[in-house]
Amino acid sequence: MKSAAPGGIWRWPARATERLRREFPQVEFREYARPIDAPPATDAEWAHDAALFADADAVVAWRLAPRLWRDARRLRWIHSPSAAVDQLLTPELRASPILVTNGAAVHASTVAEHGVALMLALARGLPRMQRDQEARRWAPLAWLDELTTLAGSTALLDGLGHIGRALAPKLAALGVAVIGVRQHADGPVAGCAEVHAVAGLDALLPRAAWLVLALPATPSTAGLIGVRALARLPPRARVVNLGRGASLDEAALAQALAAGRLAGAALDVFAAEPLAPSSPLWSAPGCLLSPHVAASTPDSWDRQADLVAAHLRRFLAGEPLAPLVDKQRGY
């Protein structure tokens, strides 16, 4: 079994591999040390690296170029530690019989808590309070009218995958009326007062004090929330993005914040990461940014190893892997 080591926060740690080695002594685990942001530079390097995958049955990788696995005749399963798989699902992988799983089930509850924290921070003006504290400034009258509560508000939750389904009950427990949106409105979802198909999104936007995005990156979600959608939100609404950055037109959001049409926004994901220093979002009024860390906890990788171990037990026993990523849908 191969483990491909990306850079940054998605680097699979040695302790997770050692844990798997102890539990599965019959399996050979190999490390692929090249960072994902530094691919092989020459044909010779590509050939050398591809040889490491040649007899792999399974791979753990956040991103994997087809040149690395194309000749891996035994490869039957790839696991992405991230919830997102758009960076992995090349046309070649979509067309292959290789099964794909992801870390969405591991991340969902933590991302949902992060989402609640961002929403409470915006509702209660915590970013501004922090700035006043740093300046040793006592000036409550200037912004008391901006404070609100989650209780009694309406949140339009676009995306009812693992994250959306974890977030809806948490918001409902705080007194939020949650309107869920998903591809097909086929049945109730815990925490949602209403569930609608994505075709009804446009008509639902004027009802939303909060627009919360928990969408995967697919062709149908790219740029979904742009100038027109933001303009349909009520004045002083707030936008939260916990899914993928590509679903939100960041320039349009920055303009709406600067114009005062929106009361605030909180983003953990961005169209390009890291966010460029020149992005207007850094200084947009009412904008709270976190650097794609909503899923992070001290035991994130331990829980990820638990998930891989559970999949691997089924894989070795010849049992179906579940849940699987639908490679055609992209989530």
Secondary structure, 3 states (H helix, E strand, C coil): CEEECCCHHHCCCHHHHHHHHHHCCCCCCEEECCCCCCCCCCHHHHHHHHHHHCCCCEEECCCCCHHHHCCCCCCCEEEECCCCCCCCCCHHHHHCCCEEEECHHHHHHHHHHHHHHHHHHHHCCHHHHHHHHHCCCCCHHHCHHHCCCCCCCEEEEECCCHHHHHHHHHHHHCCCEEEEEECCCCCCCCCEEEEEEHHHHHHHHHHCCEEEECCCCCCCCCCCECHHHHHHCCCCEEEEECCCHHHECHHHHHHHHHCCCEEEEEECCCCCCCCCCCCHHHHCCCEEECCCCCCCCCCHHHHHHHHHHHHHHHHHCCCCCCCCCCCCCCC
